[in-house]
Amino acid sequence: MGIPLKPLGIIKEMLDGIGFEVTYAYDDLIFIAHNAFLLQMGSTGEEVGLYFHTDSSPDKRDDITNLLKECGRQYRFAVDRKGTYTVSQNTSGEDFQLCFFDGHS
């Protein structure tokens, strides 16, 4: 049996197993507690993009990436480190805006 297109439940199970808490999911994005990183479900169920918050500790990013890649393989995911992101609140104060930056920082 293949991986579903948006495998939120499977990704959540994987993250729970390694000590990360999902705090919010919207469309193809999965936000993790403390906003150090987020995951983006890809165009196939197996693809998972990894983005680190620009304020996260750069010295911890490689370890987190390696952990997610290793655990991802056990669940048949291909975790790919894509870049960084920022979150800011819109002027209305009700919504937020995400900006993605490609590349490893």
C-alpha positions in Angstrom: 0.0 0.0 0.0 1.3 3.4 -1.0 1.6 6.6 1.1 -1.5 8.8 0.8 -1.2 12.2 -1.0 -1.3 14.3 2.3 -0.1 11.8 5.0 -0.6 14.1 8.0 -1.5 11.3 10.4 1.6 9.3 9.4 3.9 12.3 9.6 2.4 13.2 13.0 3.0 9.6 14.3 6.6 9.8 13.1 7.2 13.2 14.8 5.6 12.1 18.0 7.9 9.1 18.1 11.0 11.2 18.0 9.7 13.9 20.5 8.4 16.6 18.2 4.9 18.0 18.7 2.7 19.1 15.8 1.0 22.3 16.9 -0.9 23.2 13.7 -1.5 21.9 10.2 -2.8 24.0 7.3 -3.2 22.6 3.8 0.2 21.1 3.0 2.1 22.7 5.9 2.8 21.1 9.3 4.0 23.4 12.1 6.1 22.1 14.9 6.1 23.3 18.6 8.4 26.2 19.2 8.6 26.9 15.4 12.1 25.7 14.9 11.1 24.1 11.6 8.1 23.1 9.6 7.3 20.4 7.1 5.6 20.7 3.8 3.9 17.7 2.2 5.0 17.3 -1.4 3.3 16.5 -4.7 3.4 12.8 -3.8 2.8 11.3 -0.4 6.5 10.2 -0.1 7.9 13.8 -0.5 8.3 15.9 2.6 10.1 19.3 2.5 11.9 20.6 5.5 12.2 24.3 6.2 14.0 25.8 9.3 12.8 29.1 10.9 15.4 31.8 10.3 15.6 32.3 14.1 16.3 28.6 14.8 19.8 27.5 16.0 21.9 26.9 12.9 24.2 24.5 14.8 21.2 22.2 15.5 19.8 22.1 11.9 22.0 19.3 10.6 21.2 17.0 13.5 17.5 17.6 13.1 17.7 17.1 9.4 19.6 13.8 9.8 17.1 12.6 12.4 14.1 13.5 10.2 15.7 11.8 7.2 16.5 8.7 9.1 13.1 8.4 10.7 11.4 9.4 7.4 13.0 6.4 5.7 11.4 4.1 8.2 8.0 5.5 7.2 8.9 5.5 3.5 9.3 9.3 3.3 11.9 11.2 1.4 12.6 14.3 3.7 14.4 17.0 1.7 15.9 20.1 3.3 14.6 23.0 1.3 15.6 26.2 3.0 14.4 28.6 5.7 11.2 30.6 6.4 9.9 33.5 8.5 6.5 34.2 10.0 5.1 37.6 10.4 1.7 38.9 11.4 -0.4 40.7 8.8 -1.3 44.3 9.4 -4.9 43.2 10.2 -3.5 41.2 13.2 -5.7 38.2 12.4 -3.6 36.3 9.8 0.0 35.6 9.4 2.4 35.6 6.4 5.0 33.0 5.6 8.1 33.8 3.5 10.2 30.9 2.2 13.8 31.2 1.2 15.5 28.4 -0.8 18.8 27.0 0.1 20.6 25.8 3.2 21.5 28.5 5.8 
